[in-house]
Amino acid sequence: MRYTALIHKDPDTDFGVSFPDLPGCIAVGETLEKALDSAAEALAFHVDGMEQDGDAVPAPRPPDEIMADPALVEDLKGAVLASVPLVRDLGSTTRINVSLDLGLLQAIDSEAKHRKQTRSAFIASAVRKELAA
């Protein structure tokens, strides 16, 4: 699931990120990349907090709906839209069955060993990076 984010940058400021579907969920970063990384963390933290408080988490609206929302006219001025994935660490692991080409599996195992990681940790890290891309 991805939420649309609004990115703002004024001269002499860091990048600011907000989520129209989740008022109060904001993030900042010195660079665009750091701001988006921070936004993904803020998004997961905000959603966790909403659930702990018993609040309903709104479904993300498509970017077209956000751009057409008359209540967001001011917020959209000068904003760049980005799609930020909601990736939550739920604190438990689940065993899954995945089929991979043997050559790819060998490359994964080799790289995981080189990085002193388990196969699962390496795959999870790679998937998180791909989701953030």
ZITAPE-V655250 format. One record per residue. N is the residue number from 1. PSI is psi in degrees with one decimal (NA if undefined). OMEGA is omega as a letter, one per 30 degrees, with the letter a starting at -180 (none if undefined). Layout:
N_PSI_OMEGA + N_PSI_OMEGA
This chain:
1_137.4_a + 2_141.1_l + 3_143.4_l + 4_131.6_l + 5_149.5_l + 6_128.2_a + 7_129.0_l + 8_147.7_l + 9_115.5_l + 10_158.2_l + 11_141.3_l + 12_26.0_l + 13_164.9_l + 14_171.0_l + 15_135.8_l + 16_140.1_a + 17_134.7_l + 18_161.3_a + 19_109.5_a + 20_-31.3_a + 21_-12.0_a + 22_75.2_a + 23_136.8_a + 24_-11.9_l + 25_109.6_a + 26_161.6_l + 27_160.6_l + 28_162.3_l + 29_148.0_l + 30_-32.6_l + 31_165.4_l + 32_-42.5_l + 33_-45.4_l + 34_-36.4_l + 35_-41.6_l + 36_-36.8_l + 37_-45.1_l + 38_-36.7_l + 39_-40.9_l + 40_-41.2_l + 41_-44.2_a + 42_-39.3_l + 43_-49.7_l + 44_-42.8_l + 45_-43.0_a + 46_-46.0_a + 47_-41.8_l + 48_-44.5_l + 49_-41.2_l + 50_-44.2_a + 51_-40.2_l + 52_-32.8_l + 53_-4.2_a + 54_14.0_l + 55_146.9_l + 56_136.5_l + 57_118.4_a + 58_145.3_l + 59_146.1_l + 60_138.4_l + 61_151.5_l + 62_151.3_l + 63_-37.3_l + 64_-39.7_l + 65_-39.4_l + 66_-43.9_a + 67_-26.4_a + 68_-2.5_a + 69_114.7_a + 70_-22.3_l + 71_-11.9_a + 72_10.5_a + 73_-48.0_a + 74_-42.0_a + 75_-30.4_a + 76_-18.0_a + 77_120.9_l + 78_4.7_a + 79_148.9_l + 80_134.9_l + 81_142.7_l + 82_155.7_l + 83_120.0_a + 84_126.3_a + 85_142.8_l + 86_104.1_l + 87_112.8_a + 88_141.4_l + 89_104.9_a + 90_1.6_l + 91_8.0_l + 92_150.1_l + 93_156.4_l + 94_131.0_l + 95_132.6_l + 96_164.0_l + 97_118.5_a + 98_136.3_l + 99_127.8_l + 100_153.3_l + 101_139.7_a + 102_-38.6_l + 103_-40.3_l + 104_-41.6_l + 105_-40.8_l + 106_-39.9_l + 107_-40.8_l + 108_-48.9_a + 109_-39.5_l + 110_-46.2_a + 111_-39.0_l + 112_-43.0_l + 113_-43.3_l + 114_-38.1_a + 115_2.6_a + 116_45.0_l + 117_160.8_l + 118_164.0_l + 119_-45.4_a + 120_-42.9_a + 121_-40.3_l + 122_-45.7_a + 123_-42.9_l + 124_-42.2_l + 125_-44.6_a + 126_-39.8_a + 127_-41.6_l + 128_-43.0_l + 129_-40.6_a + 130_-38.5_l + 131_-34.4_a + 132_-17.8_a + 133_NA_none
